[in-house]
Amino acid sequence: MRTSQLHRAGRRRAFLIAAVTALLALCGTLVAGAGTAGATGAAGVSASAIPVTAPPRPPGVPRWTASAAGKFWTARRMLAAKPFPDGRSPTAGKAAGTSTPSAEGTGRTGPSSSHFGGLPMIGRMYMQTGSGAYFCTASVINSPHHDIVLTAGHCMDARAGGGSFAFVPQWTAATPQPYGVFPVATDSEGRSRVWIDGRYYDRGRVRGAPWDTAFVQVGARSDGKQVQDVVGGNTLATGRGAVFPSVRLIGYPGADSQPLMCDNQTTLYTPTDGTPGSYLQIACDDFRGGTSGGPFLANFDPNSGTGDVVGDIGGWDTGGPTADVSYSPVFDSSIQNLYDAAVAGIAPARPNVLPGASTLAHATLMTSGYFTPTPSPDPDKSDLIARWSDGELTLYRGAGNGRFDQEIQLVAPNSTWKKAVSLTAGDFAGANTYDLLVRWTDGSLTLFPDVDANGLHRQIRIVRSGTLWQHEVAMTAGRYTTDDRWPDDLIVRWSDGEITLYRNIDSTGPHGTVRLEAPNSIWTHAASLASADFTGTDESDLVVRWSDGSLTLYPDADQGGFHGEVRLQAASPRWTHARVTLAGDFTSTDTRSDDYLVRWSDGGLSLYGDSGSSLGTETVLAAAGP
């Protein structure tokens, strides 16, 4: 069983090597020299200036195939699909008395838009939700794997509903599937492979408007060909600002039988309604619902039908309150990073299920471990378990990116679990999931083996009540011995300042003890302990938060004692308010337990990702206050 755990870790390391290699190859590189496609030709087109060797990416899980998508999205169903609801009105004004901004120098409306036969690399993105069939506009972006499509974030946001997503290039009512159907790729749980900036999920469609963009991985057509090989693509262009002298705007409005196109300049628009950020603005008539996600094409070549994608309809007010002026997020480095993540197959951000700070203030105990597998092809990430003040025990499944995508109640509120004093997790039983180790008010110590999404399965008392364990103040599990490779060791801080290492704990208890520090006054000020791998040696480092707010790292602590120390944080009044600390693998940049999580006295939750000889940059997962 321990071998399977080692294989699990090996898989995580292999994915890391592939993902980091991909990101290094892509970072800062603008995909240029777009593949071309004729405006009406159906022949496949090869792309130029795309890396010959695509960066490695974990294989997808074809839960939703091209054959299934083609059978589901019949011509009749596509024709009946409605524009995805985005609030755009064909007439002026959000409400009576509310003015609608107009593009500078163009008046309230822009140049006339015209219907046309469409372009091969632009089409409809279809989705089936509980309320029916819908569509947005989407376009193929040149990428090394030839399988990336761009649309608006609000079209693919998980809150829009799951369902059978599929991209249909150059749809028209007369010729509904000229190039076939391309299913949106899925993971092993059937969730679409869609990359949206996590800030869009966290802040919602108003305050998250600057990140209203989505990159979507689509599967191959029924004949095995990738979408870019069939229809070509456009070039993603980031870092060019918002002002362009000429942009072609394309989208699929309403129930119209063909797409619309329009050419005009863009200007920079900064909302005055409290929406953060600034946006591209273009005046073009009649871009109604359904055009969301439509590309802004600069340097458009009418002969090849290609250009540089500098925006997509979305952003402020999900693309604008009326159909005559459209908006887009500014394509800056965050858009480039999102594209890079999609190309490399880094785990997409998911909506975060963690509660707010006012609730987290009641999470009195927390620990991390690998309790539930992350859906493939994404690498496994640390989960979080919280014991609440009312005795409830909750598991939050780790999703990478400092996010958690499932909330699972392990134990309902009860009086027994209120008596838990300390909580930690490790691989004590040797199975493929982590185990919980709990110290109770009576001094007993209980092991709960193989905790998973189905709950607690059994319990083993490894220390009886009424023992010296009533004097335990803090404990943390990790790999602190060199005789095996498993996180089955335990470091304990006692009330007199003694520090003890318990070796190779299993269902029968510990197998040897080592005194790391004799009773002393200094260690009585160790307020919390956490096991981490900040140094990258695959051995646990001990992270200590002291009563004065300072933070110390003890690298590679083992049965031989402590081997030096690193000051991570000087004494700080703020850090005296850290109530719960732990470490795990919560981000998507590597597969080490080098991410330090802090729950503050006000319920705020902070993540210090990719920590090493210094703490990583703070990311606020739950902010206290209004």
QUIHUSUL-V169678 format. One line per field, one symbol per residue. ss: DSSP state (A for helix, B for strand, O for the rest). phi: phi as a letter, one per 40 degrees, with the letter a starting at -180 (. if undefined). burial: 1 if it has 24 or more other C-alpha atoms within 12 Angstrom, else 0. A space follows every 10 residues. Layout:
# QUIHUSUL-V169678
ss->???
phi->???
burial->???
This chain:
# QUIHUSUL-V169678
ss->OAAAAAAAAA AAAAAAAAAA AAAAAAOOOO OOOOOOOOOO OOOOOOOOOO OOOOOOOOOO OOOOOAAAAA AAOOAAAAAA OBBOOOOOBO OOOOOOOOOO OOOOOOOOOO BOOBBBOOOO OBBBBBBBBO OBBBBBBBBB BOOOOOOBBB BOAAAAOAAA OOOOOBBBBO OOOOOOOOOO OBBBOBOOOO OBOBBBOAAA AAAAAAAOAA AOOBBBBBOO OOOOOOAAAA AOOBBBOOOO OOOBBBBBBB BOOOOOOOBB BBBBBBBBBB OOOOOOOBBB BBBBOOOOOO OOOOBBBBBB BOOOOBBBBB BBOOOAAAAO OBOOBBBBBO OOAAAAAAAA AAAAOOOOOO OOOOOOAAAA OOBBBBBBBO OOOOOOOOOO OOBBBBBBOO OOBBBBBBBB OOBBBBBBBB BOOOOOAAAB BBBBBBOOOO OOOOBBBBBB OOOOBBBBOO OBOOBOOOOB BBBOOOOAAA ABBBBBBBOO OOOOOOOOBB BBBBOOOOBB BBOOOBOOBO OOBBBBBOOO OOAAABBBBB BBOOOOOOOO BBBBBBOOOO BBBBOOOBOO BOOOOBBBBO OOOAAAABBB BBBBOOOOOO OOOOBBBBBB OOOOBBBBOO OOOOOOOBBB BBOOOO
phi->.ccccccccc cccccddccc dcccccdgbc cbgdcbaccb ccccbccbgc dcbcccaccc bccbcccccc ccccdccccc cbdccbgcbc bcgcadgbcb cbcdgbgcbb cccbcacgbd cbabbcabbc bhcbabcaac bdaccgabbb accccbddcc hchccabbcf caccbcbcbg bbcccbcccg cccbbbddcc ccbgccccdc bcabbbcbcc cccgcccccc bgabccbbgb gbbbcabcbb abcfcccbcb babacbbcbb cbcgccgbac bacacgccdh cdgcccbcfc bcccgbaccb aacigdffhh cbcbbbbadc cbcccccccd ccccgcdccb dccccccccc dcccbaabic bbccdccccc bccbbbbccc gcbbbbccbg fgbbbabbcc acdacccccc bbaaaabccg ccbcbcbbbb ccgcbbbbcf cacchcbabb cbbccgbccc ccbaaacacb bbcabbcbbb bbbcccgcbb bbcfcacchc bhbbccacda cccccccaba cabccgbgbc bcbbbcccgc bbbbcfcacc hcbgabccac dadccccccb bababbbbca bbcbbbbbbc ccgcbbbbcf cacaccccbc caccgc
burial->0000100110 0110111111 1110011011 1111111111 0101111101 0000111101 1111110011 0111000110 1111111111 1100000001 1110000111 1011001111 1111111100 0011111111 1111111111 1111111101 0111111111 1110111111 1111111001 1111111111 1101111111 1111111111 1000111111 1111111100 1111011111 1111111111 1111111111 1000111111 1111111111 1111111111 0001111111 1111111111 1111111111 1101111111 1111111111 1111111011 1111111111 1111111111 1111111110 1111111111 1111111111 1000001111 1111111111 1111111111 1011111111 1110110001 0110000011 1111111111 1000111111 1111101111 1111111011 0011111000 0011111111 1111100111 1111111111 1111111110 1100010110 0000111111 1111111111 1111111111 1111111111 1101100011 111000
